Amino acid sequence: MRKSKNGHIFLTFWVIMSLFLSSCVDNQGLSSKRKGSQKSSKGTTSGDAGDNGGQGSSPTDGSVNTNDDQANASVAEIRHIVDPFDGTYKTKVTIPKNFTGLLYLSGLNFTSLASKIVYARFRFGRELEPVIIQGTIGRAPGITPQTDIEVLILDFQDRPFENIRLLYDLYDYNDYRSTTTPNVEDKEPTDDPRDGGLYCRGLRLEHDPTFKGTASNTQCDQAGERCLYAYAKVKDSGLVEKSTGIAINPTEPQLDLGGSGYVNESQSNALKKCLPDNNNIGNFNGILNTNISGALGYNVTEVFSGQYVYKGPYRAIGTSQWEIKGTAIISPVDSSNEGIGIFQNSYTGNVTTCAPLETCADAGFKSFLFPRAGKTALRSGVEYFGNETMPFESRSLHTLLTSGDSQFMDGCNMRVGNFDEYSNESISSCNLSATIDLITIDQNTGQESVLTSSREVKLQLIRASNTDYQGREVLYSSMKSCSTSNACGSSECCFNNRCWSKELVSQCVEDAQVIGNRGVGELCNSDFECSSLCCNQSTGTCAVHLNTEDQQVLCSKSPGQTCVMKEYCREENLTQCFVVKTGIDAQGQQLCALRCYNVPTFGSCINGICIPPDSPSVPTFDPDNPDCSAAIDPPLNL
């Protein structure tokens, strides 16, 4: 019996094992079958992986989807631009159009581009003006610490955007609402044209990623609709001459230009000034020195004996071409609404009744045009219109007791004070990319092939800029403009319609005894009589002075002669020495040597007289026992 029982147990064991092995063989067959299906699916979807959602796959089988992901992995996609000023990854970056550094484009699957010659093509504005720049695939620090990613590196050394026209304007959509009273804006507005809350309105609606259109809603024309890049164009406006219907372009800020008191300003000066960006009659009368009663009205209020009529502080340009329309133009700011339109209010309608388009646009006030408001440096005793605590409300007459920054003034004051009449560009001028494409170019035919394209990532261009180590603007065309030194700060004076630091200009326009605009070769006794600011004291005639990238013909005055600034003084050849790195020895120690260079250096202009430049000292260096701790790389610009 015992033997029979053991045999029964043994038989049962083998039956169980047989069933187990059978199940394993079946599963292997199923696995092989699916594997073959996977290969077949991959073969049918390789040409169009994005359209085939996984042919032949079950809900629990992810093999086909995995292969789809692998097929898509070879497609590059632009996701960010690395901001060259702070190193962060952004979908919108703003740079000056004379930028000369490196720009990095990042995204997905850039590794697949490493074997190609890749170009970045930027299409700017409504006109889609193309600029093509060759790129190099490299690596850069990633978004997360201690990681790096593939990027496309663009070298802007040749300033490829320098000739792009800045046809559009920046609008400020930052939230300045009070934390305690949300229906009031009391926070200080930005004056930085690279601020992330500024949007350049220069695109067709189809290229505006902030607009969420549908098949039934193809227009940005309803109150509350967002289309922050959609094209619109308004300009600051003065009074309109009644007989001709022509509006005056304001060129002066709301301050005492003559220096004899604001109430004594002439009518000619008043007509040049910015109008208040509100509908306050007291503010209006104060700026123009008028005494009009009643409320301000569009095309109703007449000024200066009926010679001029008031049509608001802005002039709409080409409204039929605007991409933002209807009641979307008017965007009041309160506790439940943030600014997203062109104006907060209109003389001829509100957010619900403003129609047709021209009515909304022509009569708007309280604009979001950058800068919405700001402070400016003024001398002590200068009278101006400002508001101490409320940046966007009506303003009254104030006087600075000491030199410094003013109270908040209307944004128009900043725009007319930062305008270059030759390029027609101001602090608010901009352009931006409608699309950014990565392309290859056939070297034989020149045919372009698009690898990927993005309308989500934007590059905004602003006016050319060049600042010194203290952050002061030193590019002439971008300096603060002026007609008198009252519009400049205490350490500045007005000369050639620009505010110059007194460290650079020894004589202000008001201090000059003689002012002229004489051409080269005409007789002169003073530098200020010449349009070139260079009077040759040997010949008594105006001489040439050009100092640009394309042409350089310098005045080159000798020590002891009069001057306006240091670049008019003769360049002296000075010997400047440095301890420079020369390599690494076999033990890995730094090697260095004393190297001297011939450096042309302008003389100094002190109290209006050219002074020879000081010779730089030679650093201490022992060639037998060199100290390389402070050695520098060999200077490349000497």
Legacy VTK file of the C-alpha trace (Angstrom):
# vtk DataFile Version 3.0
C-alpha trace
ASCII
DATASET POLYDATA
POINTS 638 float
0.000 0.000 0.000
2.800 2.393 0.837
4.445 1.793 -2.508
1.189 2.349 -4.363
0.609 5.579 -2.454
4.064 6.884 -3.357
3.486 6.073 -6.998
0.233 7.993 -6.946
1.982 11.033 -5.540
4.725 10.750 -8.152
2.179 10.532 -10.969
0.325 13.574 -9.661
3.588 15.541 -9.541
4.401 14.772 -13.174
0.926 15.768 -14.320
1.280 19.169 -12.619
4.748 19.703 -14.108
3.478 18.798 -17.585
0.692 21.353 -17.312
3.176 24.014 -16.138
5.583 23.336 -19.009
2.698 23.398 -21.469
1.656 26.833 -20.260
5.219 28.126 -20.677
5.369 26.861 -24.255
2.030 28.570 -25.048
3.236 31.885 -23.630
6.375 31.695 -25.696
4.273 31.225 -28.781
2.140 34.220 -27.891
5.236 36.313 -27.316
6.702 35.303 -30.648
3.448 36.031 -32.381
3.290 39.540 -30.924
6.870 40.136 -31.779
6.145 39.385 -35.405
3.122 41.686 -35.299
5.320 44.417 -33.837
7.745 44.170 -36.724
4.928 44.338 -39.243
3.412 47.381 -37.564
6.738 49.149 -37.536
7.091 48.540 -41.220
3.703 50.080 -42.027
4.079 53.152 -39.802
7.646 54.203 -40.462
6.596 56.661 -43.128
3.796 58.292 -41.108
4.211 57.377 -37.465
2.137 60.280 -36.247
-1.059 59.278 -38.081
-1.141 55.553 -37.231
-2.269 55.144 -33.645
-0.936 51.606 -33.225
-2.324 49.281 -35.858
-3.021 45.754 -34.477
-2.206 46.622 -30.863
-4.358 45.863 -27.864
-5.137 48.325 -25.065
-2.665 46.584 -22.770
0.119 46.181 -25.329
2.446 49.203 -25.556
4.937 47.810 -28.049
3.561 49.655 -31.094
3.320 52.963 -29.252
6.925 52.554 -28.166
8.004 52.204 -31.763
5.928 55.249 -32.728
7.825 57.222 -30.105
11.091 55.977 -31.547
10.004 57.028 -35.037
9.097 60.526 -33.766
12.372 60.738 -31.856
14.182 61.731 -35.045
12.028 64.855 -35.524
13.583 67.967 -33.942
11.331 70.487 -32.218
12.164 74.020 -31.041
10.992 74.573 -27.469
13.030 77.418 -25.957
15.556 80.176 -26.498
18.244 80.663 -23.868
18.118 84.293 -22.742
21.679 85.563 -23.345
21.368 88.068 -20.486
20.367 85.755 -17.626
20.913 82.232 -18.998
17.330 81.044 -18.458
15.198 79.036 -20.888
12.260 81.055 -22.236
9.652 80.894 -24.977
9.997 84.680 -25.519
13.351 86.456 -25.487
14.078 90.124 -26.240
17.454 91.333 -27.531
18.712 94.611 -29.044
18.988 94.417 -32.807
22.749 95.094 -32.653
23.308 92.042 -30.406
26.740 90.477 -31.036
26.865 87.470 -28.707
25.821 83.829 -28.973
22.176 82.762 -29.026
21.112 79.217 -28.145
17.996 77.471 -29.455
16.974 74.402 -27.463
14.368 71.739 -27.981
13.717 68.060 -28.493
15.805 65.628 -30.546
18.459 68.141 -31.570
20.894 65.208 -31.581
19.370 64.131 -34.899
20.647 67.385 -36.449
24.312 66.783 -35.598
25.091 65.253 -39.002
23.508 68.141 -40.949
24.483 71.712 -41.810
21.620 73.489 -40.069
20.448 77.074 -40.479
17.960 79.020 -38.384
15.531 81.101 -40.424
13.728 83.899 -38.605
10.694 85.429 -40.338
9.931 88.859 -38.886
6.671 90.749 -38.590
3.596 90.710 -40.800
5.824 90.863 -43.887
7.661 87.657 -42.846
11.026 89.283 -43.606
13.549 86.398 -43.547
16.980 86.339 -41.915
18.998 83.109 -42.194
21.866 82.314 -39.800
24.042 79.207 -39.889
24.114 77.285 -36.630
26.275 74.714 -34.880
25.015 71.842 -32.760
26.639 71.972 -29.325
25.920 71.392 -25.664
24.780 73.806 -22.983
23.693 73.531 -19.327
20.166 72.156 -19.057
17.150 73.451 -17.169
17.831 71.096 -14.253
21.162 71.431 -12.384
24.181 69.322 -13.392
22.707 68.360 -16.760
23.490 69.479 -20.271
21.519 69.251 -23.489
21.975 69.564 -27.228
21.393 73.118 -28.515
21.756 75.001 -31.783
24.348 77.746 -31.314
23.949 80.896 -33.420
26.839 83.364 -33.657
25.651 86.997 -33.940
29.117 88.509 -34.334
28.142 89.987 -37.716
24.965 91.583 -36.285
22.542 89.842 -38.661
19.520 91.745 -37.295
21.053 95.231 -37.367
19.176 96.304 -40.511
15.789 94.934 -39.448
13.268 97.794 -39.318
11.483 98.192 -36.012
8.021 98.874 -37.419
5.950 97.868 -34.402
5.533 98.761 -30.732
5.828 97.102 -27.340
2.769 96.892 -25.090
2.976 96.408 -21.343
0.680 93.678 -19.992
2.226 93.281 -16.554
-0.166 93.145 -13.621
0.181 96.359 -11.600
-2.988 95.928 -9.552
-2.797 96.624 -5.832
-2.603 93.651 -3.498
-5.041 95.342 -1.109
-7.298 97.127 -3.625
-7.356 94.932 -6.770
-9.332 97.426 -8.871
-6.540 100.032 -8.538
-3.136 99.958 -10.252
-0.541 101.362 -7.864
2.609 99.305 -8.514
5.606 100.864 -10.237
5.610 100.036 -13.977
8.652 98.618 -15.701
10.994 100.786 -17.747
13.018 97.828 -19.066
12.243 97.078 -22.748
13.431 93.483 -22.179
10.865 92.838 -19.441
9.008 89.548 -19.876
5.597 91.218 -19.601
6.087 93.263 -22.791
4.643 92.018 -26.080
5.454 93.320 -29.553
2.242 93.801 -31.543
3.459 93.017 -35.040
2.002 89.705 -36.225
-0.872 88.334 -38.191
-3.372 86.496 -36.060
-2.314 83.139 -37.532
1.166 83.588 -36.027
-0.045 84.698 -32.574
0.178 81.754 -30.123
-1.688 83.695 -27.412
-4.872 83.706 -29.515
-6.964 80.570 -29.047
-9.127 80.634 -32.132
-11.588 78.004 -33.278
-13.324 77.129 -36.536
-16.245 79.304 -35.467
-14.092 82.090 -33.964
-11.385 83.274 -36.345
-11.241 86.931 -35.254
-9.915 88.610 -32.124
-12.806 91.055 -31.853
-14.655 90.361 -28.612
-14.088 91.833 -25.158
-11.756 89.650 -23.096
-10.137 87.844 -26.039
-6.353 87.527 -25.814
-4.183 88.207 -28.862
-1.121 89.894 -27.385
1.037 89.766 -30.538
-1.756 90.762 -32.969
-0.853 93.829 -35.026
-2.077 97.274 -33.992
-0.446 100.677 -34.396
-1.021 103.858 -32.401
1.174 106.935 -31.994
1.269 109.702 -29.437
-0.695 112.688 -30.700
-0.917 116.343 -29.854
-3.704 118.731 -30.763
-5.144 118.672 -34.288
-4.987 121.796 -36.436
-8.619 122.561 -37.222
-8.094 124.056 -40.670
-6.029 121.158 -42.047
-7.039 118.235 -39.835
-3.348 117.391 -39.310
-2.300 116.223 -35.851
0.831 117.538 -34.153
3.437 114.934 -33.207
4.562 115.713 -29.643
8.306 116.197 -29.271
8.648 117.681 -25.780
7.969 116.373 -22.254
5.514 117.947 -19.820
7.995 120.235 -18.062
9.225 123.824 -17.973
11.416 124.073 -21.062
12.242 127.774 -20.862
13.259 127.756 -17.207
11.141 130.776 -16.269
8.216 128.873 -14.736
5.677 126.502 -16.296
2.890 129.093 -16.371
5.125 131.320 -18.493
5.632 128.713 -21.221
4.842 129.956 -24.725
2.017 128.590 -26.866
4.573 127.230 -29.346
6.182 125.172 -26.573
2.795 124.022 -25.272
1.815 122.653 -28.687
4.936 120.461 -28.764
4.218 118.760 -25.443
2.644 115.397 -24.715
-1.053 115.404 -23.885
-2.197 113.727 -20.646
-3.160 110.060 -20.990
-6.500 110.539 -19.212
-9.713 112.548 -19.508
-9.043 114.889 -16.573
-9.783 118.486 -17.618
-7.598 119.946 -14.852
-4.586 117.942 -15.994
-5.265 119.027 -19.593
-5.542 122.739 -18.720
-2.397 122.609 -16.616
-0.201 121.107 -19.331
-1.395 123.464 -22.099
-1.818 126.548 -19.870
-5.450 126.871 -20.941
-8.650 127.546 -19.020
-11.280 125.331 -20.646
-14.421 124.523 -18.678
-16.549 121.409 -18.825
-15.471 117.886 -19.686
-13.001 116.851 -22.353
-14.682 115.628 -25.507
-13.390 113.898 -28.633
-13.410 116.309 -31.593
-15.396 118.767 -29.457
-12.924 120.553 -27.179
-11.344 123.507 -29.023
-8.109 125.130 -27.871
-6.230 128.386 -28.505
-9.084 130.477 -29.914
-10.497 127.581 -31.891
-7.366 127.050 -33.992
-6.890 123.528 -32.641
-9.199 120.711 -31.620
-8.648 117.853 -29.171
-8.961 114.277 -30.507
-7.407 112.367 -27.646
-3.768 111.658 -26.764
-3.300 108.953 -29.446
-3.624 108.616 -33.196
-4.579 105.230 -34.649
-2.638 104.249 -37.788
-4.150 102.076 -40.555
-6.968 100.594 -38.484
-8.278 98.563 -41.430
-5.107 96.469 -41.235
-5.302 95.796 -37.505
-5.478 92.161 -36.410
-7.209 93.061 -33.126
-10.677 94.446 -33.712
-13.972 95.563 -32.184
-14.437 95.524 -28.432
-11.214 93.523 -27.928
-9.435 96.877 -28.354
-10.873 98.224 -25.092
-9.680 96.397 -21.975
-10.550 97.966 -18.607
-8.454 96.940 -15.604
-10.317 96.082 -12.410
-10.453 93.395 -9.729
-11.599 90.741 -12.215
-9.940 91.917 -15.464
-6.318 92.388 -16.445
-5.073 94.489 -19.331
-4.947 92.656 -22.662
-6.172 95.216 -25.233
-4.907 98.516 -26.636
-6.730 101.035 -24.400
-8.522 100.931 -21.075
-11.158 103.407 -22.194
-12.496 105.400 -25.139
-14.187 108.772 -25.510
-16.763 107.403 -27.928
-17.679 104.080 -26.356
-16.904 101.496 -23.717
-16.101 97.811 -23.705
-19.660 96.852 -24.645
-20.611 99.603 -27.104
-17.318 100.438 -28.825
-18.099 99.859 -32.500
-17.180 100.158 -35.310
-13.442 99.582 -35.101
-12.394 103.107 -36.076
-14.547 104.541 -33.287
-12.857 102.324 -30.709
-9.326 102.987 -31.912
-9.329 106.714 -32.710
-10.768 107.922 -29.414
-8.928 105.644 -26.963
-6.991 106.772 -23.915
-5.073 105.145 -21.026
-3.077 102.991 -23.426
-0.963 99.923 -22.657
1.753 101.257 -24.995
5.183 100.844 -23.359
6.218 102.575 -21.218
2.839 103.194 -19.602
4.395 105.645 -17.142
7.831 106.354 -15.773
10.266 108.550 -13.917
12.960 110.705 -15.468
16.077 112.375 -14.062
15.662 116.150 -13.711
17.538 119.060 -12.202
16.424 120.788 -9.038
13.898 123.575 -9.513
12.436 122.224 -12.788
8.618 122.208 -12.817
6.853 119.199 -14.330
3.589 117.228 -14.186
3.695 114.036 -12.136
1.943 111.818 -9.599
3.796 110.522 -6.562
1.816 107.383 -5.700
-0.543 106.513 -8.584
1.445 105.854 -11.780
-1.540 105.835 -14.157
-3.837 108.523 -12.739
-4.085 112.273 -13.424
-1.084 114.451 -12.600
-0.405 117.874 -11.147
2.436 120.398 -11.199
5.459 119.555 -9.036
8.992 120.840 -8.521
12.057 118.846 -7.495
13.709 120.363 -4.435
16.926 118.508 -5.212
18.208 116.895 -8.370
17.023 113.344 -8.926
14.166 111.297 -10.315
10.777 112.854 -10.920
7.451 111.453 -9.809
5.501 109.242 -12.222
4.967 111.003 -15.554
2.905 109.955 -18.573
4.572 107.346 -20.772
4.617 109.755 -23.714
7.320 111.750 -21.900
9.596 108.698 -21.940
8.874 107.991 -25.596
9.592 111.511 -26.882
12.684 111.590 -24.685
14.016 108.385 -26.236
13.300 108.905 -29.923
15.732 108.936 -32.847
14.268 110.944 -35.716
16.679 109.489 -38.277
15.834 105.822 -37.695
12.275 106.656 -36.555
12.792 104.368 -33.549
12.043 104.934 -29.883
12.250 103.003 -26.635
8.952 101.289 -27.523
9.917 100.264 -31.082
10.214 96.548 -31.815
9.937 93.708 -34.282
9.506 89.987 -33.657
9.675 86.600 -35.269
6.467 85.202 -36.709
8.124 81.800 -37.109
11.518 80.273 -36.378
12.495 77.498 -38.789
15.400 75.086 -38.801
16.364 74.419 -42.401
19.019 72.812 -44.567
20.156 74.304 -47.869
21.176 72.211 -50.853
24.687 73.354 -51.716
24.136 72.732 -55.436
20.630 74.065 -56.056
20.202 76.418 -53.093
16.850 74.812 -52.329
15.746 75.122 -48.702
14.290 72.156 -46.805
12.460 72.808 -43.533
13.385 70.415 -40.726
11.091 71.945 -38.116
9.184 75.177 -37.536
7.796 76.940 -34.472
5.392 79.827 -33.988
5.279 79.298 -30.213
8.834 80.498 -29.546
9.340 84.232 -30.119
12.402 86.432 -30.530
11.673 90.141 -30.034
14.026 92.831 -31.324
14.317 96.280 -29.763
16.375 99.318 -30.741
20.167 99.139 -30.777
21.803 99.612 -27.411
25.294 99.866 -25.961
25.868 100.446 -22.255
29.000 101.058 -20.218
30.047 99.242 -17.048
27.639 101.396 -15.011
24.666 100.536 -17.227
24.564 103.982 -18.853
23.562 104.199 -22.503
26.510 105.326 -24.624
25.071 104.739 -28.106
24.243 108.199 -29.466
21.040 107.202 -31.273
19.653 105.669 -28.066
20.551 108.465 -25.672
17.857 110.591 -24.080
16.801 113.324 -26.525
16.314 116.959 -25.509
15.979 120.530 -26.698
17.152 122.186 -23.463
19.224 120.992 -20.521
16.127 121.209 -18.293
15.098 117.856 -19.784
18.371 116.261 -18.610
19.631 115.147 -15.224
21.847 117.154 -12.906
25.049 115.480 -14.148
24.040 115.899 -17.804
23.577 118.684 -20.286
21.855 118.952 -23.641
24.025 119.104 -26.710
23.182 118.146 -30.309
19.685 117.210 -29.089
21.011 114.539 -26.712
21.642 114.468 -22.967
25.377 113.923 -22.469
27.238 113.239 -19.256
29.267 116.272 -18.217
32.220 113.905 -17.908
32.129 113.596 -21.712
30.899 117.036 -22.786
32.665 119.985 -21.230
30.199 122.639 -22.389
26.400 122.603 -22.529
24.447 124.149 -25.368
23.257 126.990 -23.118
26.859 127.764 -22.100
28.221 128.038 -25.625
28.793 131.625 -26.743
28.279 130.844 -30.418
26.032 128.219 -31.979
26.190 127.422 -35.650
25.812 124.675 -38.182
28.620 125.470 -40.576
29.895 122.915 -43.038
33.405 121.616 -43.596
35.691 124.355 -44.947
33.658 127.303 -43.644
35.300 129.866 -41.365
34.992 129.333 -37.616
36.271 130.542 -34.281
34.686 127.882 -32.081
33.993 124.155 -32.284
30.334 124.895 -31.654
30.060 126.835 -34.915
30.747 123.646 -36.910
28.283 120.862 -37.586
31.193 118.444 -37.082
32.080 120.108 -33.733
35.656 120.396 -35.001
37.138 123.827 -35.726
40.719 123.565 -36.966
42.521 126.305 -35.040
45.441 126.290 -37.467
43.321 127.155 -40.517
40.299 128.694 -38.778
37.909 126.469 -40.735
35.538 123.638 -39.880
37.205 120.233 -40.258
35.885 116.717 -40.787
35.175 114.437 -37.837
33.646 111.014 -38.503
33.893 108.107 -36.078
31.663 105.286 -37.278
32.196 101.631 -38.100
32.276 102.397 -41.823
34.249 105.652 -41.775
36.824 107.026 -39.376
38.245 110.491 -40.056
39.126 112.075 -36.731
39.526 115.710 -35.728
42.824 114.883 -33.932
43.379 118.120 -32.030
46.788 118.656 -30.469
47.243 119.068 -26.700
46.343 122.593 -25.645
43.663 123.118 -28.305
39.948 123.429 -27.506
37.707 120.362 -27.599
34.139 119.224 -27.071
34.923 115.676 -25.917
37.934 113.376 -25.716
37.470 111.657 -29.086
38.220 115.024 -30.745
41.680 115.016 -29.167
44.612 113.417 -30.967
45.317 109.749 -30.372
48.661 109.170 -28.680
50.552 105.871 -28.961
50.967 104.546 -25.443
52.824 101.425 -24.358
50.607 99.243 -22.195
52.080 96.134 -20.563
50.371 93.050 -19.145
51.411 89.794 -17.526
49.858 87.281 -19.930
49.508 83.502 -19.965
51.890 81.722 -22.350
50.999 78.071 -21.770
51.408 75.172 -19.333
54.686 73.437 -18.470
55.235 69.674 -18.212
54.245 69.727 -14.528
50.946 71.438 -15.307
52.053 74.810 -13.914
50.937 78.057 -15.534
53.581 79.890 -17.569
53.483 83.635 -18.160
55.486 86.538 -19.511
55.445 90.321 -19.644
54.067 91.539 -22.960
53.792 95.165 -24.054
51.471 96.530 -26.724
51.215 99.771 -28.661
47.755 101.183 -27.798
46.399 104.300 -29.585
44.642 106.331 -26.871
42.626 109.544 -27.143
43.775 112.462 -25.082
41.529 113.776 -22.310
39.208 116.768 -22.761
39.371 118.658 -19.465
37.672 122.043 -19.115
37.413 122.246 -22.891
41.159 121.731 -23.502
42.896 118.629 -24.899
45.321 117.070 -22.411
47.736 114.222 -23.289
46.642 110.872 -21.827
48.480 109.493 -18.811
50.938 106.696 -19.526
49.889 103.458 -17.808
52.239 101.942 -15.247
54.215 98.777 -16.029
53.332 95.848 -13.736
56.090 94.367 -11.586
57.450 91.168 -13.136
60.528 89.062 -12.393
61.312 86.782 -15.368
63.553 84.588 -13.173
60.795 84.037 -10.610
57.548 84.856 -12.416
54.319 85.253 -10.458
51.556 84.008 -12.773
48.694 84.173 -10.270
47.324 87.373 -11.809
48.186 86.568 -15.432
45.503 87.233 -18.029
44.736 85.735 -21.423
46.530 87.548 -24.253
44.355 90.530 -25.271
42.927 90.021 -28.739
41.876 93.613 -29.396
45.311 95.192 -29.072
LINES 1 639
638 0 1 2 3 4 5 6 7 8 9 10 11 12 13 14 15 16 17 18 19 20 21 22 23 24 25 26 27 28 29 30 31 32 33 34 35 36 37 38 39 40 41 42 43 44 45 46 47 48 49 50 51 52 53 54 55 56 57 58 59 60 61 62 63 64 65 66 67 68 69 70 71 72 73 74 75 76 77 78 79 80 81 82 83 84 85 86 87 88 89 90 91 92 93 94 95 96 97 98 99 100 101 102 103 104 105 106 107 108 109 110 111 112 113 114 115 116 117 118 119 120 121 122 123 124 125 126 127 128 129 130 131 132 133 134 135 136 137 138 139 140 141 142 143 144 145 146 147 148 149 150 151 152 153 154 155 156 157 158 159 160 161 162 163 164 165 166 167 168 169 170 171 172 173 174 175 176 177 178 179 180 181 182 183 184 185 186 187 188 189 190 191 192 193 194 195 196 197 198 199 200 201 202 203 204 205 206 207 208 209 210 211 212 213 214 215 216 217 218 219 220 221 222 223 224 225 226 227 228 229 230 231 232 233 234 235 236 237 238 239 240 241 242 243 244 245 246 247 248 249 250 251 252 253 254 255 256 257 258 259 260 261 262 263 264 265 266 267 268 269 270 271 272 273 274 275 276 277 278 279 280 281 282 283 284 285 286 287 288 289 290 291 292 293 294 295 296 297 298 299 300 301 302 303 304 305 306 307 308 309 310 311 312 313 314 315 316 317 318 319 320 321 322 323 324 325 326 327 328 329 330 331 332 333 334 335 336 337 338 339 340 341 342 343 344 345 346 347 348 349 350 351 352 353 354 355 356 357 358 359 360 361 362 363 364 365 366 367 368 369 370 371 372 373 374 375 376 377 378 379 380 381 382 383 384 385 386 387 388 389 390 391 392 393 394 395 396 397 398 399 400 401 402 403 404 405 406 407 408 409 410 411 412 413 414 415 416 417 418 419 420 421 422 423 424 425 426 427 428 429 430 431 432 433 434 435 436 437 438 439 440 441 442 443 444 445 446 447 448 449 450 451 452 453 454 455 456 457 458 459 460 461 462 463 464 465 466 467 468 469 470 471 472 473 474 475 476 477 478 479 480 481 482 483 484 485 486 487 488 489 490 491 492 493 494 495 496 497 498 499 500 501 502 503 504 505 506 507 508 509 510 511 512 513 514 515 516 517 518 519 520 521 522 523 524 525 526 527 528 529 530 531 532 533 534 535 536 537 538 539 540 541 542 543 544 545 546 547 548 549 550 551 552 553 554 555 556 557 558 559 560 561 562 563 564 565 566 567 568 569 570 571 572 573 574 575 576 577 578 579 580 581 582 583 584 585 586 587 588 589 590 591 592 593 594 595 596 597 598 599 600 601 602 603 604 605 606 607 608 609 610 611 612 613 614 615 616 617 618 619 620 621 622 623 624 625 626 627 628 629 630 631 632 633 634 635 636 637
